[in-house]
Amino acid sequence: MKLLEFIYTKSDGSKSDRAVIELVQPSKYVEGIDVTQMSEAEFAEFTQKFGELKQAQHNQTMYLLEQFDLKHNYRRFIPEQMQILSTDYV
């Protein structure tokens, strides 16, 4: 996991120290699994199984977040407003 520590400046000018486990990196690209070549039947089977897998992971993640009282701690930060950034892998 990638841990980012930085000082964040909000649009109102206030600053705060932050420590964040990065889940999504800033990007100008759309990334995903290309399913163009799949038949409709394969696509239907894949999406069903992939959806079940993602739902199970989501349920487990939400359970873990609740255990550590982090359920409402998801945040988005604008990279240009981050200063003194350090990165560690934990």
C-alpha positions as a Markdown table, in Angstrom:
| # | Residue | x | y | z |
|---|---|---|---|---|
| 1 | Met | 0.0 | 0.0 | 0.0 |
| 2 | Lys | 1.1 | 3.5 | -0.7 |
| 3 | Leu | 1.0 | 6.0 | 2.2 |
| 4 | Leu | 1.1 | 9.7 | 1.3 |
| 5 | Glu | 1.8 | 12.3 | 3.9 |
| 6 | Phe | 1.5 | 16.0 | 3.0 |
| 7 | Ile | 0.2 | 19.4 | 4.0 |
| 8 | Tyr | -3.0 | 20.2 | 2.2 |
| 9 | Thr | -4.2 | 23.8 | 1.5 |
| 10 | Lys | -8.0 | 24.0 | 1.1 |
| 11 | Ser | -9.6 | 26.6 | -1.2 |
| 12 | Asp | -10.3 | 28.8 | 1.9 |
| 13 | Gly | -6.6 | 29.0 | 2.5 |
| 14 | Ser | -6.6 | 26.8 | 5.7 |
| 15 | Lys | -3.9 | 24.1 | 5.9 |
| 16 | Ser | -3.9 | 20.7 | 7.5 |
| 17 | Asp | -1.4 | 17.8 | 7.9 |
| 18 | Arg | -2.7 | 14.6 | 6.2 |
| 19 | Ala | -1.8 | 11.0 | 6.0 |
| 20 | Val | -3.6 | 9.0 | 3.3 |
| 21 | Ile | -3.5 | 5.5 | 2.0 |
| 22 | Glu | -3.8 | 6.1 | -1.7 |
| 23 | Leu | -6.6 | 4.3 | -3.5 |
| 24 | Val | -6.8 | 6.2 | -6.8 |
| 25 | Gln | -4.1 | 8.1 | -8.5 |
| 26 | Pro | -4.7 | 11.3 | -10.5 |
| 27 | Ser | -4.9 | 10.4 | -14.2 |
| 28 | Lys | -6.0 | 11.9 | -17.5 |
| 29 | Tyr | -6.8 | 8.4 | -18.8 |
| 30 | Val | -9.8 | 6.1 | -18.6 |
| 31 | Glu | -8.6 | 2.7 | -17.5 |
| 32 | Gly | -10.4 | -0.6 | -17.6 |
| 33 | Ile | -10.7 | -4.1 | -18.9 |
| 34 | Asp | -11.3 | -4.1 | -22.7 |
| 35 | Val | -14.2 | -6.6 | -23.4 |
| 36 | Thr | -14.6 | -5.6 | -27.0 |
| 37 | Gln | -13.9 | -9.1 | -28.4 |
| 38 | Met | -16.1 | -11.0 | -26.0 |
| 39 | Ser | -19.3 | -12.7 | -27.2 |
| 40 | Glu | -22.6 | -11.5 | -25.6 |
| 41 | Ala | -22.8 | -14.8 | -23.6 |
| 42 | Glu | -19.2 | -14.6 | -22.3 |
| 43 | Phe | -19.7 | -10.9 | -21.5 |
| 44 | Ala | -22.9 | -11.7 | -19.5 |
| 45 | Glu | -21.1 | -14.5 | -17.6 |
| 46 | Phe | -18.1 | -12.3 | -16.9 |
| 47 | Thr | -20.0 | -9.3 | -15.8 |
| 48 | Gln | -22.1 | -11.4 | -13.4 |
| 49 | Lys | -19.0 | -13.0 | -11.8 |
| 50 | Phe | -17.0 | -9.8 | -11.8 |
| 51 | Gly | -19.9 | -8.0 | -10.2 |
| 52 | Glu | -20.2 | -10.6 | -7.5 |
| 53 | Leu | -16.5 | -10.4 | -6.8 |
| 54 | Lys | -16.5 | -6.6 | -6.6 |
| 55 | Gln | -19.6 | -6.7 | -4.3 |
| 56 | Ala | -17.9 | -9.2 | -2.0 |
| 57 | Gln | -14.7 | -7.1 | -1.8 |
| 58 | His | -16.8 | -3.9 | -1.1 |
| 59 | Asn | -18.7 | -5.7 | 1.7 |
| 60 | Gln | -15.4 | -6.8 | 3.3 |
| 61 | Thr | -13.8 | -3.4 | 2.9 |
| 62 | Met | -16.8 | -1.7 | 4.5 |
| 63 | Tyr | -16.7 | -4.2 | 7.4 |
| 64 | Leu | -13.0 | -3.4 | 7.9 |
| 65 | Leu | -13.6 | 0.3 | 7.8 |
| 66 | Glu | -16.4 | 0.0 | 10.4 |
| 67 | Gln | -14.1 | -2.0 | 12.7 |
| 68 | Phe | -11.6 | 0.8 | 12.7 |
| 69 | Asp | -14.1 | 3.7 | 12.7 |
| 70 | Leu | -13.0 | 4.8 | 9.2 |
| 71 | Lys | -16.3 | 4.4 | 7.4 |
| 72 | His | -16.7 | 8.2 | 6.7 |
| 73 | Asn | -13.0 | 9.0 | 6.1 |
| 74 | Tyr | -12.8 | 8.7 | 2.3 |
| 75 | Arg | -11.4 | 12.0 | 1.0 |
| 76 | Arg | -10.3 | 13.5 | -2.4 |
| 77 | Phe | -7.4 | 15.9 | -2.6 |
| 78 | Ile | -6.3 | 18.2 | -5.4 |
| 79 | Pro | -2.7 | 17.4 | -6.2 |
| 80 | Glu | -1.8 | 21.1 | -6.9 |
| 81 | Gln | -2.9 | 21.9 | -3.3 |
| 82 | Met | -0.5 | 19.3 | -1.7 |
| 83 | Gln | 2.8 | 20.5 | -0.3 |
| 84 | Ile | 5.8 | 18.7 | 1.3 |
| 85 | Leu | 4.7 | 15.3 | 0.0 |
| 86 | Ser | 6.4 | 12.1 | 1.2 |
| 87 | Thr | 5.6 | 8.6 | 0.0 |
| 88 | Asp | 6.1 | 5.4 | 1.9 |
| 89 | Tyr | 5.1 | 1.8 | 1.1 |
| 90 | Val | 3.5 | 0.1 | 4.0 |
